[in-house]
Amino acid sequence: MIRLTLIGLMLLAAQPARAQMAACASAQTQTAMNACAVQEYQKSDAALNQVYDQLKAKLTDPKQQALLLAAERAWVAYRDGECGFETSGATGGSIYPMVQAMCLNNITLVHTAELTRQLNCQEGDSSCVR
């Protein structure tokens, strides 16, 4: 059940990426496309930070708060490493900022969905923090 929920969350998280691509499709220059992609990532990052702050505030146990912080630090390292790998073919090119921002955006959307699931856990779900 948890696996299906995560798959569903990932699919939902991918929807804004498609909208981003549609919005950026009208951009006429690479610079404009880069800027559009960066803006979308910044929105996603702000949403992630908001959910993280809400989840952290929900946790009353300092040990859980420390575990959340450690998990977030590990996730940031994963995100940066994964996007470094995924975008390595575009390094040095004018398209690189867009490709990088889109990678960061996609991974951030998925992680926001994961944290949102923790934030909105149903009573009795043993995979959630309390």
C-alpha positions in Angstrom: 0.0 0.0 0.0 2.8 2.4 0.9 4.5 1.7 -2.4 1.4 2.5 -4.4 0.9 5.7 -2.4 4.5 6.8 -3.2 4.1 6.0 -6.9 0.9 8.0 -6.9 2.5 10.9 -5.2 5.4 10.8 -7.7 3.0 10.8 -10.6 1.1 13.8 -9.1 4.4 15.6 -8.5 5.3 15.2 -12.2 2.2 17.1 -13.3 3.6 20.6 -12.5 6.7 19.7 -14.4 4.5 19.2 -17.5 2.8 22.6 -16.8 6.3 24.1 -16.5 7.3 22.8 -19.9 4.1 24.2 -21.4 4.7 27.6 -19.9 8.3 27.6 -21.0 7.3 26.5 -24.5 6.4 30.1 -25.4 9.8 31.4 -24.5 11.7 32.5 -27.6 15.3 32.5 -26.3 17.4 30.1 -24.3 17.9 32.8 -21.7 14.1 33.1 -21.3 13.7 29.3 -21.1 16.5 29.2 -18.5 14.8 31.9 -16.5 11.4 30.2 -16.7 12.8 26.9 -15.5 14.7 28.6 -12.6 11.5 30.4 -11.5 9.6 27.1 -11.5 12.3 25.5 -9.4 12.3 28.4 -7.0 8.5 28.0 -6.5 8.9 24.3 -5.8 11.7 24.9 -3.4 9.7 27.5 -1.5 6.8 25.0 -1.3 9.2 22.3 0.0 10.5 24.7 2.7 7.0 25.5 3.8 6.0 21.8 4.1 9.3 21.0 5.9 8.8 23.8 8.4 5.2 22.6 9.1 6.4 19.0 9.6 9.2 20.1 11.8 6.8 22.1 13.9 4.5 19.1 14.2 7.2 17.0 15.7 7.4 17.4 19.5 10.2 14.9 20.1 13.7 16.5 19.7 15.0 13.1 18.5 12.5 13.1 15.6 13.4 16.7 14.8 17.1 15.7 14.6 16.3 12.7 12.5 14.3 14.9 10.1 17.2 17.4 9.9 19.6 14.5 9.2 17.3 13.1 6.5 16.9 16.5 4.8 20.7 17.0 4.7 21.1 13.5 3.2 18.3 14.3 0.7 20.0 17.6 -0.3 23.2 15.6 -1.0 21.2 13.1 -3.0 19.4 15.8 -5.0 22.6 17.6 -5.8 24.4 14.4 -6.8 21.6 13.1 -8.9 21.1 16.4 -10.7 24.9 16.6 -11.2 24.8 13.2 -12.9 21.6 13.8 -14.8 22.7 17.1 -16.2 26.4 16.2 -16.9 25.7 15.9 -20.7 24.7 19.6 -20.8 27.6 21.0 -18.7 29.0 24.1 -20.3 26.1 24.5 -22.7 23.6 27.4 -22.8 20.9 24.9 -22.0 22.6 23.8 -18.8 20.8 26.2 -16.4 17.4 25.0 -17.7 18.2 21.3 -17.5 19.7 21.8 -14.0 16.6 23.7 -12.8 14.2 21.2 -14.3 16.1 18.3 -12.6 16.1 20.2 -9.2 12.4 21.0 -9.7 11.4 17.4 -10.5 13.2 15.9 -7.5 12.0 18.7 -5.2 8.3 18.0 -6.3 8.7 14.3 -5.4 10.3 15.1 -2.0 7.6 17.7 -1.2 5.0 15.0 -1.8 6.9 12.6 0.5 7.0 15.2 3.3 3.4 16.2 2.7 2.4 12.5 3.2 4.2 12.6 6.6 2.6 15.9 7.5 -0.9 14.6 6.7 -0.6 11.0 7.9 -3.8 9.2 8.8 -4.2 8.0 12.4 -3.0 4.4 12.7 -0.5 4.6 9.8 2.6 3.0 11.3 4.9 4.4 8.6 4.3 7.9 9.9 6.0 9.9 12.7 3.9 11.0 15.6 
